[in-house]
């Protein structure tokens, strides 16, 4: 996610496509306060990362508090990581559908699995 943020900034500089007038003035004038298709693709990817990775971190932290089997926890984390990696590559390079959506779906499976385990554990106390 951090690498995508850096890539977005670098693309803005290379393509001279700035979101704010003050940035465009610093780099050549108001004509560079514009959108670029590749910069927007990176921004959408970064936004999608934030929508998926932050909840995963929260759910994963709660899941770890349940003292799960280390091998099962590792499996959840690896599946999520690999799925997000494939999703990032598919998004950046505009790979043929349904690569990106499949990677997204596979990445959600460990999230739902961990969330289910959390809910079952909490419900056992009621």
N, C-alpha and C positions, 0 to 999 in steps of 0.2 A: 504494500500500500504506500509506503514511504517512497519507494523507487518510482511509483507511478506519479506521485506528487512532484518529484524532481523532474521526471520526464515531461510532465505538463509544462512546468516552468521553462525548461530548455526549448521545448517546441514553440512556446510563446516568443522566446527571444529569437530563435532561428527564423520563424515565419513572420515575425513582427506583427503579431496578432494579440493585442493587449485588451484587457477587459475594462481598464480604467483610463480615463483621459490623462491623468497625471503620469501614468506609466508610458503611454504612447508619446506624450510630449518629450519625455526624457530620451526616447529612442527614435526620434525622427519626425514627430508631429502627430496631430490629431487624426490624420488619414490612417494611422495604424491602430486606432481604437476600433477594432473590427473582430469578427469571428473567423475562425479557420476550421475547416472540417476535421483535420487531424487533432487539433487542440481540443475541439469539442468532444471528439471520441475519447481522448484521454480523460477529460473532465467527467464524462459519463461513466467511464470505467472506475475512476476514483470514487465517485458518488456511490456506485454499486458496491465497491469494496467496503465503504463505510456502513452501508446498509446491512452487509452480511458479516463482516469481521468483528465489529463492535459487539453485536449480540452474541456471536460465537464466543468471544472472550468472556463475556459476562456469564453465559450458560456454562462454559467450560470451567470457570472458576467455581461456580456453585456445584457443579458435578464433582470436581476434585475434592470439595469439602465432604462429600459422601464417602470418601475413602474407597473409590472403585478399584477394581483389579487394574494394576499398572499396565498389563498387556492390552486389556480392553480399552483403557483410556488412551493409550498410545495409538491404537487402531483408529479410534474416533479422530484424534488429532491429525494423524497422517492422512486419512481419507480427506478430511477437510482441507488440509494444506495442499495436497496434490490436486484436488478438484479446483481450488481457487487459482492455483498456478496454471492449470489448463484453461480455466476461464479467462485469466488475464491475457495469456498468449492468444487465445481465440478472439478476444475483444480487440487487442492491439493490432493484430494482423488481419482482422476481418475474415476469419476462417469461415468456411462454408457451414451453413446451418445443417444440423442442429448441434454442432459441437459446443457452442457456448451455452446453450440452454441445458444440454445434458450435463455439462460440467457444473453448472449452477445447481441443478437438481441433485446430483451426487453429493455436492457440498452441503446440501440441506439435510441429508439423511442423518449424519452424525449429530447435527443440531437437534433434530426432532427426537432422536434416540436419547440423547443426554437430557433433554427437557422432559421427556416421558419418565425417565428414571428419577428425576428431581420431583416431579409431581407425585409419582407413586410413593416416594419416600416421605414427602410432606403429608400426603393423605393417610399414611399409616399412623400418624400421630393424632388424627382426629377421631 
